[in-house]
Amino acid sequence: SYTNIGQTRLEQDIAIAYVSGSLFDLPGGPLGVAFGYEHRREAGAFADDGTTKLIGFADSSLSGGYRTNDYFVETRLPLFSPDMGIPGLHQLGIEASFRTMDNSRSGNDNAWAAGLSYRPFESLFGDLMIRANIGETVRAPAVEELFLPVVESSQFAADPCHGANLTRGGDPETRQRNCAAEGIPTDFVSIATNASRRGFAGGNINLQTEQAESLNVGLVYTPSFVPGRLQLSADYTRIEIEEAIVLFTLTNVMEACYDATNYPNDFCTKFVRGPDFQLPAINAFTSGYVNAALRNFAVYEFGIRYGFDIGRLGSFDIATRAYRLLRNEISNTGFDLTDTTGQFNNPTWRGNVLIRHDLGRFSSFIDLFYNGSGKRDAQNTEPLRFIDDQGRPYTTMPSVTTASIGSSFALTEKIDVRAQIQNVTDWEPTKKEAQAGRWTWGRIYNFGVHMKF
């Protein structure tokens, strides 16, 4: 049957059984172990709204799912403790975990992680902790990524073989060589730049599992000579993903075709050109979720947290975090890494400040978000490519700072009343920011009641 609205149904069943406890005592404390089993069923059904049938299109409704069976073990080894009195080894502990997974669609995979926490000393000046962990993990495709219906879509395209685009991309020489191999002239003007083409986009039942490696190293310092509760932290995080799942547009598909050294490749079969090299108005492409080859991410994270009490005025907690992006690379073909670090949507610096106040049954907060300035396009080298509404060329985008406020009041032990305003200053993007993809819902008001039964 068909209804006047589309319907989506997602189902998830999870069953977990585990046993945890201490096996025996080590010099630094008890050896903690946990092991268990997890079964999960994920299913989704996506039904058309019936309009497609009325106008003569094929029904694109789709459903599917998968099951997983996982076995896992986790352990904590406290090797040294403060009461052992060993200089330079005030406290040292190791944590490790292992999980083996059997997915009915993507097959068998393993994941593991190992971490270390080390306190070299305890002094009158405070406590210093060094932490580090490494791991390898996987992510199976989600139900939506696998079974989202493939439906008709209209998209523009920054055709790589369009004359003005031949000098762009991660490797312009490769792009020019591949476009020439297809016989496309260097002065070619692609209609798809200004006129949308119709094709199909949606899920991909042939998606593979993502593979990831991660590393984190950091310091946490808690000085004892500062009144109140002060904690300083600094961390370095690196994540490298292979076969990352991303949602490809028509432009992404074409770039993956012409920017690859193994041209022609499978991406080149996802779109068609006519005798004049133009994309046809209909049935021009197939896009959607694909396994991109690589994604590399690295960041420094700095944190400061300070709490203090002011008698009858209650307690305050101030937390701030700053992120220094080092690398945000993605490759759709496995060799042409494109780094968008410093671009306005991946700025070099971003951060937030959260101020919280508690006074009896009343609490309130102010949250500030900062998104640093950045390039309009990190790959662009043409100073006149982007023009604002005043006819002036620009290559960078300004920073953005927004704020949210909120409060809650406990009427009783089981009833809380909450209110929140997001984007208090009602920030709105300029015309050039809107054209680049920056947008906002405007100022948002939320009010709610939370009840426990």
Secondary structure as UniProt FT lines:
FT   STRAND          7..26
FT   TURN            27..28
FT   STRAND          29..47
FT   HELIX           51..54
FT   TURN            55..56
FT   STRAND          62..80
FT   HELIX           82..84
FT   TURN            87..88
FT   STRAND          91..103
FT   TURN            104..106
FT   STRAND          107..119
FT   STRAND          122..123
FT   TURN            124..125
FT   STRAND          126..139
FT   HELIX           143..147
FT   STRAND          151..155
FT   TURN            160..161
FT   HELIX           163..165
FT   TURN            166..167
FT   HELIX           172..181
FT   TURN            182..183
FT   TURN            186..187
FT   HELIX           191..193
FT   STRAND          197..202
FT   TURN            205..206
FT   STRAND          210..223
FT   STRAND          229..248
FT   HELIX           250..258
FT   TURN            261..262
FT   HELIX           266..270
FT   TURN            275..276
FT   STRAND          285..309
FT   HELIX           311..313
FT   STRAND          315..331
FT   STRAND          338..339
FT   TURN            341..342
FT   TURN            344..345
FT   STRAND          349..359
FT   TURN            360..361
FT   STRAND          362..371
FT   STRAND          374..375
FT   TURN            378..379
FT   TURN            383..384
FT   TURN            389..390
FT   STRAND          396..397
FT   STRAND          400..410
FT   STRAND          415..422
FT   TURN            424..425
FT   HELIX           431..436
FT   STRAND          444..451
//
